[in-house]
Amino acid sequence: MPAAPFDYHAPATVAEALSALGALGEDAKVLAGGQSLVPMLTLRLVRPAAVVDIHGLDELRGVRRDGDTLEIGALVRHRALELGDGPLGSCPLLQEAAALIGNVRVRAMGTIGGSLAHADPAAELPAVVRVLDGVLVARGPGGERTIPAAEFFTGLLSTSLRPGELLAAVRLPLPAGRAGYAVEEFTRRAGDFAVVAAMAAVELDGGGRASRVRIAIAGAGPAPVRLAAVERALAGVEPSEQAFRQAVADHKLEIEPDADMHASADYRRHLTRVLTVRALVRAASRAMKGAQP
Amino acid sequence: MTELIVAFTLNGERREVRVAAHETLLTLLRDGLGAIEVKDGCGEGVCGTCTVLLDGEPVSSCLLLAARVAGRQVTTVRGLAPVGSLSLLQNSFVPHGAAQCGFCTPGMLLTAHAFLQQHPRPTREDIRRAISGNLCRCTGYVKIIDAIEAASAGAAPASPSGAAPARRG
Protein backbone atom coordinates (compact mmCIF):
# COMPACT_ATOMS: atom_id res chain seq x y z
CA MET A 1 0.00 0.00 0.00
CA PRO A 2 1.31 3.48 -0.72
CA ALA A 3 1.89 5.77 2.22
CA ALA A 4 -0.79 8.34 2.92
CA PRO A 5 0.21 11.70 1.44
CA PHE A 6 2.25 14.04 3.61
CA ASP A 7 4.03 17.36 3.33
CA TYR A 8 7.72 16.89 2.77
CA HIS A 9 10.50 19.01 4.13
CA ALA A 10 14.14 18.43 3.27
CA PRO A 11 16.13 20.97 5.27
CA ALA A 12 19.77 21.58 4.37
CA THR A 13 20.99 22.52 7.86
CA VAL A 14 20.24 21.50 11.44
CA ALA A 15 18.99 25.03 12.09
CA GLU A 16 16.47 24.70 9.25
CA ALA A 17 15.44 21.26 10.49
CA LEU A 18 14.84 22.56 14.01
CA SER A 19 12.80 25.46 12.73
CA ALA A 20 10.67 23.07 10.62
CA LEU A 21 10.20 20.75 13.61
CA GLY A 22 9.32 23.71 15.81
CA ALA A 23 6.70 24.93 13.36
CA LEU A 24 5.17 21.52 12.67
CA GLY A 25 5.12 20.24 16.26
CA GLU A 26 3.65 16.79 16.84
CA ASP A 27 2.41 16.55 13.24
CA ALA A 28 5.92 15.88 11.93
CA LYS A 29 8.02 12.72 11.82
CA VAL A 30 11.77 12.84 11.32
CA LEU A 31 13.01 10.64 8.47
CA ALA A 32 16.63 9.48 8.67
CA GLY A 33 17.55 6.22 6.85
CA GLY A 34 13.89 5.25 6.56
CA GLN A 35 14.32 1.55 7.29
CA SER A 36 11.74 1.65 10.10
CA LEU A 37 9.74 4.77 9.31
CA VAL A 38 9.07 4.03 5.62
CA PRO A 39 7.46 0.62 6.27
CA MET A 40 5.46 2.22 9.09
CA LEU A 41 4.28 4.83 6.58
CA THR A 42 3.42 2.34 3.83
CA LEU A 43 1.67 0.01 6.29
CA ARG A 44 -0.04 3.16 7.56
CA LEU A 45 0.93 2.42 11.13
CA VAL A 46 1.75 6.12 11.28
CA ARG A 47 0.15 8.89 9.24
CA PRO A 48 2.07 12.07 9.94
CA ALA A 49 0.91 15.30 8.29
CA ALA A 50 4.54 16.10 7.53
CA VAL A 51 7.88 14.35 7.17
CA VAL A 52 11.13 16.16 7.85
CA ASP A 53 13.77 14.31 5.84
CA ILE A 54 17.15 14.97 7.42
CA HIS A 55 19.31 13.10 4.89
CA GLY A 56 20.77 16.40 3.69
CA LEU A 57 22.21 17.36 7.08
CA ASP A 58 25.87 16.66 6.41
CA GLU A 59 26.76 18.14 9.82
CA LEU A 60 25.32 14.96 11.37
CA ARG A 61 27.62 12.60 9.46
CA GLY A 62 30.83 13.25 11.39
CA VAL A 63 32.80 10.71 13.40
CA ARG A 64 35.60 11.81 15.70
CA ARG A 65 37.64 10.38 18.48
CA ASP A 66 38.41 12.76 21.29
CA GLY A 67 40.65 11.03 23.83
CA ASP A 68 38.64 8.12 25.21
CA THR A 69 35.37 9.27 23.67
CA LEU A 70 34.07 8.32 20.26
CA GLU A 71 31.46 10.73 18.92
CA ILE A 72 29.28 9.45 16.10
CA GLY A 73 26.95 11.69 14.12
CA ALA A 74 23.31 10.61 13.98
CA LEU A 75 23.38 10.01 10.22
CA VAL A 76 26.31 7.58 10.22
CA ARG A 77 25.06 4.42 8.57
CA HIS A 78 25.06 0.89 10.01
CA ARG A 79 27.25 -0.22 7.12
CA ALA A 80 29.99 2.21 8.18
CA LEU A 81 29.72 0.95 11.76
CA GLU A 82 29.96 -2.64 10.54
CA LEU A 83 33.02 -1.93 8.41
CA GLY A 84 34.66 0.04 11.24
CA ASP A 85 35.57 2.91 8.93
CA GLY A 86 38.20 5.29 10.35
CA PRO A 87 37.79 6.05 14.08
CA LEU A 88 34.73 3.73 14.21
CA GLY A 89 37.22 0.86 14.27
CA SER A 90 38.08 1.84 17.85
CA CYS A 91 34.77 0.41 19.08
CA PRO A 92 34.71 -3.28 18.12
CA LEU A 93 31.41 -3.93 19.93
CA LEU A 94 29.75 -1.48 17.59
CA GLN A 95 31.16 -3.37 14.61
CA GLU A 96 30.05 -6.74 15.90
CA ALA A 97 26.56 -5.50 16.78
CA ALA A 98 26.04 -3.51 13.57
CA ALA A 99 26.83 -6.60 11.47
CA LEU A 100 23.75 -8.27 13.05
CA ILE A 101 21.31 -5.55 12.00
CA GLY A 102 18.66 -6.58 9.46
CA ASN A 103 20.13 -7.31 6.05
CA VAL A 104 22.77 -5.61 3.93
CA ARG A 105 20.18 -3.24 2.43
CA VAL A 106 18.99 -2.12 5.85
CA ARG A 107 22.60 -1.52 6.83
CA ALA A 108 23.25 0.47 3.66
CA MET A 109 20.51 2.98 4.48
CA GLY A 110 19.82 2.73 8.21
CA THR A 111 21.49 5.21 10.55
CA ILE A 112 22.65 4.99 14.15
CA GLY A 113 20.59 8.04 15.10
CA GLY A 114 17.50 6.60 13.47
CA SER A 115 17.87 3.32 15.33
CA LEU A 116 18.43 5.04 18.68
CA ALA A 117 15.56 7.52 18.26
CA HIS A 118 13.21 4.77 17.05
CA ALA A 119 14.13 2.73 20.16
CA ASP A 120 12.90 -0.67 19.12
CA PRO A 121 13.25 -2.83 22.25
CA ALA A 122 14.92 -5.66 20.31
CA ALA A 123 17.32 -3.48 18.31
CA GLU A 124 21.06 -3.91 18.76
CA LEU A 125 22.34 -0.33 18.84
CA PRO A 126 20.27 0.93 21.80
CA ALA A 127 21.69 -1.97 23.85
CA VAL A 128 25.24 -1.15 22.68
CA VAL A 129 24.84 2.45 23.78
CA ARG A 130 23.31 1.28 27.07
CA VAL A 131 26.11 -1.19 27.89
CA LEU A 132 28.83 1.36 27.10
CA ASP A 133 27.12 4.10 29.14
CA GLY A 134 26.86 6.25 26.04
CA VAL A 135 25.58 9.79 26.05
CA LEU A 136 23.04 11.07 23.55
CA VAL A 137 23.42 14.57 22.16
CA ALA A 138 20.14 16.30 21.30
CA ARG A 139 19.72 19.64 19.62
CA GLY A 140 16.60 21.68 20.08
CA PRO A 141 15.28 25.20 20.07
CA GLY A 142 17.10 25.85 23.37
CA GLY A 143 20.45 24.60 22.08
CA GLU A 144 22.24 21.36 22.79
CA ARG A 145 21.73 19.01 25.74
CA THR A 146 23.21 15.65 26.62
CA ILE A 147 21.22 12.68 27.92
CA PRO A 148 22.81 9.58 29.51
CA ALA A 149 21.68 6.35 27.85
CA ALA A 150 20.12 5.20 31.14
CA GLU A 151 17.68 8.12 30.92
CA PHE A 152 17.21 8.12 27.15
CA PHE A 153 15.32 4.88 26.53
CA THR A 154 12.10 5.34 28.47
CA GLY A 155 9.91 2.54 27.13
CA LEU A 156 8.53 0.84 24.07
CA LEU A 157 9.59 2.95 21.05
CA SER A 158 9.92 5.85 23.47
CA THR A 159 12.80 8.13 24.36
CA SER A 160 13.27 11.26 26.41
CA LEU A 161 13.74 13.36 23.26
CA ARG A 162 11.35 16.29 23.51
CA PRO A 163 9.09 17.50 20.72
CA GLY A 164 11.10 19.79 18.49
CA GLU A 165 14.39 18.11 19.39
CA LEU A 166 16.64 16.25 16.99
CA LEU A 167 19.10 13.53 17.97
CA ALA A 168 22.42 14.88 16.66
CA ALA A 169 25.06 12.41 17.87
CA VAL A 170 26.00 9.75 20.38
CA ARG A 171 29.16 9.75 22.50
CA LEU A 172 30.62 6.41 23.53
CA PRO A 173 33.27 6.24 26.24
CA LEU A 174 35.96 3.80 25.18
CA PRO A 175 37.72 1.71 27.82
CA ALA A 176 41.31 2.17 28.73
CA GLY A 177 43.31 -0.93 29.63
CA ARG A 178 42.34 -4.57 29.31
CA ALA A 179 38.76 -4.76 28.13
CA GLY A 180 36.73 -7.11 25.99
CA TYR A 181 33.25 -7.01 24.55
CA ALA A 182 30.86 -9.40 22.95
CA VAL A 183 27.33 -9.58 21.66
CA GLU A 184 25.30 -12.77 21.52
CA GLU A 185 21.84 -12.89 20.06
CA PHE A 186 19.20 -15.40 19.14
CA THR A 187 17.06 -14.88 16.05
CA ARG A 188 14.50 -17.12 14.40
CA ARG A 189 15.78 -16.27 10.90
CA ALA A 190 18.82 -14.46 9.52
CA GLY A 191 18.19 -10.72 9.58
CA ASP A 192 15.31 -10.79 12.05
CA PHE A 193 15.22 -8.62 15.09
CA ALA A 194 16.72 -10.52 18.00
CA VAL A 195 14.35 -12.50 20.19
CA VAL A 196 16.89 -11.65 22.90
CA ALA A 197 20.34 -10.10 22.57
CA ALA A 198 22.99 -9.81 25.28
CA MET A 199 25.88 -7.32 25.21
CA ALA A 200 28.75 -7.73 27.64
CA ALA A 201 31.72 -5.52 28.47
CA VAL A 202 34.38 -6.91 30.80
CA GLU A 203 37.32 -4.90 32.11
CA LEU A 204 40.19 -6.54 33.98
CA ASP A 205 42.55 -5.18 36.62
CA GLY A 206 46.29 -5.87 36.77
CA GLY A 207 45.68 -9.12 38.67
CA GLY A 208 43.30 -10.47 36.04
CA ARG A 209 40.16 -9.93 38.12
CA ALA A 210 37.11 -8.22 36.71
CA SER A 211 37.34 -4.56 37.68
CA ARG A 212 34.07 -3.76 35.99
CA VAL A 213 31.45 -5.88 34.24
CA ARG A 214 28.55 -4.44 32.28
CA ILE A 215 25.68 -6.33 30.67
CA ALA A 216 22.78 -5.00 28.60
CA ILE A 217 19.85 -7.04 27.34
CA ALA A 218 17.62 -6.25 24.36
CA GLY A 219 14.34 -7.99 23.61
CA ALA A 220 13.33 -8.80 27.17
CA GLY A 221 11.35 -5.71 28.09
CA PRO A 222 10.08 -2.45 26.65
CA ALA A 223 13.58 -0.95 26.54
CA PRO A 224 17.16 -2.24 26.78
CA VAL A 225 18.13 -2.93 30.40
CA ARG A 226 21.31 -3.44 32.36
CA LEU A 227 21.66 -6.49 34.58
CA ALA A 228 22.82 -4.39 37.50
CA ALA A 229 22.65 -7.11 40.18
CA VAL A 230 24.75 -9.54 38.13
CA GLU A 231 27.18 -6.74 37.27
CA ARG A 232 27.67 -5.95 40.99
CA ALA A 233 28.09 -9.60 41.86
CA LEU A 234 30.85 -10.01 39.29
CA ALA A 235 32.92 -6.98 40.29
CA GLY A 236 36.28 -8.18 41.64
CA VAL A 237 35.67 -11.78 40.62
CA GLU A 238 38.12 -13.89 38.70
CA PRO A 239 36.41 -14.41 35.33
CA SER A 240 35.33 -17.96 34.55
CA GLU A 241 32.34 -19.57 32.92
CA GLN A 242 31.47 -21.10 36.29
CA ALA A 243 31.53 -17.69 38.01
CA PHE A 244 29.36 -16.18 35.29
CA ARG A 245 26.84 -19.03 35.45
CA GLN A 246 26.66 -18.74 39.20
CA ALA A 247 26.11 -14.98 39.14
CA VAL A 248 23.40 -15.22 36.51
CA ALA A 249 21.66 -18.04 38.40
CA ASP A 250 21.87 -16.39 41.83
CA HIS A 251 20.88 -12.83 41.11
CA LYS A 252 17.83 -10.97 40.02
CA LEU A 253 17.58 -10.23 36.30
CA GLU A 254 16.13 -6.75 35.77
CA ILE A 255 14.19 -7.84 32.70
CA GLU A 256 10.44 -7.67 32.04
CA PRO A 257 9.94 -10.09 29.17
CA ASP A 258 6.62 -10.38 27.38
CA ALA A 259 5.27 -13.29 25.39
CA ASP A 260 4.61 -12.82 21.68
CA MET A 261 4.46 -14.98 18.57
CA HIS A 262 8.24 -15.44 18.63
CA ALA A 263 8.79 -16.57 22.20
CA SER A 264 7.17 -16.96 25.61
CA ALA A 265 8.26 -14.82 28.52
CA ASP A 266 9.87 -17.87 30.15
CA TYR A 267 11.84 -18.65 27.02
CA ARG A 268 13.09 -15.05 26.92
CA ARG A 269 14.23 -15.42 30.55
CA HIS A 270 16.04 -18.62 29.59
CA LEU A 271 17.67 -16.94 26.56
CA THR A 272 18.73 -14.01 28.73
CA ARG A 273 20.63 -16.34 31.07
CA VAL A 274 22.22 -18.42 28.32
CA LEU A 275 23.20 -15.52 26.08
CA THR A 276 24.51 -13.44 28.99
CA VAL A 277 26.88 -16.24 30.04
CA ARG A 278 28.04 -16.74 26.46
CA ALA A 279 28.63 -13.03 25.95
CA LEU A 280 30.51 -12.75 29.25
CA VAL A 281 32.72 -15.73 28.42
CA ARG A 282 33.65 -14.31 25.06
CA ALA A 283 34.13 -10.75 26.36
CA ALA A 284 36.34 -11.99 29.23
CA SER A 285 38.42 -14.15 26.95
CA ARG A 286 39.03 -11.18 24.66
CA ALA A 287 39.95 -9.00 27.62
CA MET A 288 42.40 -11.67 28.86
CA LYS A 289 44.05 -11.89 25.48
CA GLY A 290 44.44 -8.14 25.69
CA ALA A 291 43.41 -7.99 22.07
CA GLN A 292 40.60 -5.79 20.94
CA PRO A 293 37.79 -8.14 19.95
CA MET B 1 0.96 16.79 -0.10
CA THR B 2 4.25 17.76 -1.72
CA GLU B 3 5.26 17.09 -5.31
CA LEU B 4 8.83 17.34 -6.51
CA ILE B 5 10.80 17.12 -9.73
CA VAL B 6 13.48 14.47 -9.34
CA ALA B 7 16.35 14.00 -11.80
CA PHE B 8 18.41 10.82 -11.55
CA THR B 9 20.15 8.22 -13.67
CA LEU B 10 18.37 4.92 -14.35
CA ASN B 11 20.59 2.25 -15.91
CA GLY B 12 22.83 4.92 -17.36
CA GLU B 13 20.00 7.02 -18.77
CA ARG B 14 19.07 10.39 -17.32
CA ARG B 15 15.46 10.64 -16.11
CA GLU B 16 13.55 13.60 -14.86
CA VAL B 17 10.18 12.82 -13.27
CA ARG B 18 7.52 14.44 -11.16
CA VAL B 19 6.90 12.45 -7.98
CA ALA B 20 4.73 12.78 -4.90
CA ALA B 21 6.83 12.97 -1.75
CA HIS B 22 5.14 9.91 -0.27
CA GLU B 23 5.92 7.76 -3.32
CA THR B 24 8.58 5.06 -2.97
CA LEU B 25 11.26 4.39 -5.56
CA LEU B 26 9.62 0.99 -6.12
CA THR B 27 6.30 2.49 -7.24
CA LEU B 28 8.07 5.14 -9.30
CA LEU B 29 10.12 2.49 -11.11
CA ARG B 30 7.29 0.03 -11.71
CA ASP B 31 4.26 2.26 -12.19
CA GLY B 32 5.87 5.47 -13.39
CA LEU B 33 8.78 4.27 -15.50
CA GLY B 34 7.72 0.75 -16.52
CA ALA B 35 10.75 -0.86 -14.90
CA ILE B 36 8.77 -3.97 -13.99
CA GLU B 37 11.94 -6.03 -13.69
CA VAL B 38 11.98 -4.62 -10.16
CA LYS B 39 9.61 -6.91 -8.28
CA ASP B 40 7.16 -5.89 -5.59
CA GLY B 41 7.36 -8.44 -2.79
CA CYS B 42 6.88 -7.84 0.92
CA GLY B 43 6.94 -4.05 0.88
CA GLU B 44 8.81 -4.08 4.21
CA GLY B 45 12.43 -4.43 3.12
CA VAL B 46 12.66 -8.08 4.16
CA CYS B 47 12.37 -10.21 1.00
CA GLY B 48 14.89 -8.43 -1.23
CA THR B 49 13.11 -8.84 -4.54
CA CYS B 50 12.77 -5.07 -5.02
CA THR B 51 16.53 -4.61 -4.61
CA VAL B 52 18.16 -1.96 -6.80
CA LEU B 53 21.67 -0.58 -6.68
CA LEU B 54 21.91 3.00 -5.46
CA ASP B 55 25.30 4.31 -6.53
CA GLY B 56 26.36 0.66 -6.69
CA GLU B 57 25.06 -0.38 -3.26
CA PRO B 58 22.04 -2.70 -2.82
CA VAL B 59 19.01 -1.02 -1.23
CA SER B 60 15.34 -1.92 -0.88
CA SER B 61 13.47 0.29 -3.35
CA CYS B 62 10.30 -0.24 -1.29
CA LEU B 63 11.94 1.55 1.66
CA LEU B 64 13.34 4.49 -0.24
CA LEU B 65 11.31 7.58 -1.00
CA ALA B 66 11.63 8.41 -4.68
CA ALA B 67 12.50 11.98 -3.68
CA ARG B 68 15.74 10.66 -2.23
CA VAL B 69 17.26 9.47 -5.53
CA ALA B 70 17.80 12.98 -6.88
CA GLY B 71 21.27 13.12 -8.41
CA ARG B 72 21.95 9.42 -7.77
CA GLN B 73 22.60 6.41 -10.00
CA VAL B 74 19.94 3.69 -9.85
CA THR B 75 20.66 0.31 -11.41
CA THR B 76 18.10 -2.43 -11.96
CA VAL B 77 18.86 -5.92 -13.25
CA ARG B 78 18.55 -4.54 -16.80
CA GLY B 79 21.56 -2.37 -16.13
CA LEU B 80 23.92 -5.29 -15.44
CA ALA B 81 24.69 -5.90 -19.11
CA PRO B 82 24.03 -4.22 -22.47
CA VAL B 83 20.71 -5.06 -24.15
CA GLY B 84 20.86 -8.48 -25.77
CA SER B 85 23.66 -9.78 -23.59
CA LEU B 86 24.11 -11.14 -20.11
CA SER B 87 26.79 -10.52 -17.52
CA LEU B 88 29.07 -13.35 -16.44
CA LEU B 89 27.00 -13.69 -13.27
CA GLN B 90 23.69 -13.75 -15.16
CA ASN B 91 25.12 -16.31 -17.54
CA SER B 92 26.18 -18.44 -14.63
CA PHE B 93 22.58 -18.61 -13.34
CA VAL B 94 21.47 -20.34 -16.56
CA PRO B 95 23.42 -23.64 -16.60
CA HIS B 96 23.17 -23.90 -12.82
CA GLY B 97 19.38 -23.70 -12.89
CA ALA B 98 19.60 -20.95 -10.30
CA ALA B 99 16.19 -19.55 -11.24
CA GLN B 100 12.88 -21.34 -10.97
CA CYS B 101 9.88 -19.01 -10.81
CA GLY B 102 12.25 -16.08 -11.28
CA PHE B 103 10.59 -13.70 -8.86
CA CYS B 104 13.63 -13.39 -6.58
CA THR B 105 16.14 -13.45 -9.44
CA PRO B 106 16.50 -9.71 -10.18
CA GLY B 107 17.18 -8.92 -6.54
CA MET B 108 19.39 -11.95 -6.12
CA LEU B 109 21.51 -10.94 -9.14
CA LEU B 110 21.90 -7.33 -8.02
CA THR B 111 22.87 -8.35 -4.49
CA ALA B 112 25.34 -10.94 -5.79
CA HIS B 113 26.73 -8.50 -8.37
CA ALA B 114 27.49 -5.85 -5.73
CA PHE B 115 28.88 -8.50 -3.41
CA LEU B 116 31.26 -9.96 -6.00
CA GLN B 117 32.55 -6.49 -6.82
CA GLN B 118 33.58 -6.10 -3.18
CA HIS B 119 34.58 -9.74 -2.59
CA PRO B 120 35.92 -11.23 -5.82
CA ARG B 121 37.01 -14.51 -4.20
CA PRO B 122 34.38 -15.39 -1.61
CA THR B 123 33.92 -18.66 0.23
CA ARG B 124 30.56 -20.41 0.02
CA GLU B 125 29.87 -19.23 3.57
CA ASP B 126 30.56 -15.63 2.50
CA ILE B 127 28.09 -16.08 -0.36
CA ARG B 128 25.44 -17.55 1.93
CA ARG B 129 25.80 -14.59 4.27
CA ALA B 130 25.76 -12.11 1.37
CA ILE B 131 22.42 -13.33 0.00
CA SER B 132 20.84 -13.98 3.40
CA GLY B 133 18.64 -10.90 2.90
CA ASN B 134 17.20 -12.18 -0.39
CA LEU B 135 14.50 -14.78 -0.01
CA CYS B 136 13.91 -17.55 -2.57
CA ARG B 137 11.00 -19.89 -2.07
CA CYS B 138 11.83 -22.30 -4.94
CA THR B 139 15.45 -23.28 -5.19
CA GLY B 140 16.60 -23.98 -1.67
CA TYR B 141 19.49 -21.60 -2.47
CA VAL B 142 22.06 -24.29 -3.31
CA LYS B 143 21.95 -23.67 -7.05
CA ILE B 144 22.04 -19.91 -6.53
CA ILE B 145 25.14 -20.26 -4.38
CA ASP B 146 26.67 -22.59 -6.99
CA ALA B 147 26.01 -20.02 -9.71
CA ILE B 148 27.49 -17.13 -7.75
CA GLU B 149 30.52 -19.21 -6.81
CA ALA B 150 31.08 -20.19 -10.43
CA ALA B 151 30.93 -16.52 -11.47
CA SER B 152 33.48 -15.43 -8.85
CA ALA B 153 37.11 -14.70 -9.68
CA GLY B 154 38.13 -17.79 -7.71
CA ALA B 155 36.33 -20.06 -10.14
CA ALA B 156 38.04 -21.22 -13.31
CA PRO B 157 37.80 -20.19 -16.05
CA ALA B 158 36.70 -16.62 -15.34
CA SER B 159 36.13 -13.95 -17.91
CA PRO B 160 38.34 -10.97 -17.10
CA SER B 161 35.86 -8.48 -18.54
CA GLY B 162 33.02 -9.58 -16.28
CA ALA B 163 30.69 -9.74 -19.29
CA ALA B 164 29.97 -12.64 -21.57
CA PRO B 165 27.81 -13.05 -24.66
CA ALA B 166 24.22 -14.21 -24.28
CA ARG B 167 23.72 -17.91 -24.09
CA ARG B 168 20.49 -19.76 -24.51
CA GLY B 169 19.54 -21.93 -21.59
Interface residues (C-beta under 8 A of the other chain):
Chain A: M1 P2 A3 A4 P5 F6 D7 Y8 A10 L31 G34 Q35 V38 P39 L41 T42 L43 V51 D53 H55 R79 G102 N103 V104 R105 V106 A108 M109 A190 G191
Chain B: M1 T2 L4 A20 A21 H22 E23 T24 T27 G43 E44 G45 V46 G48 T51 L54 E57 P58 V59 S60 C62 L63 L64 L65 A67 R68 T111 A130 S132 G133 N134
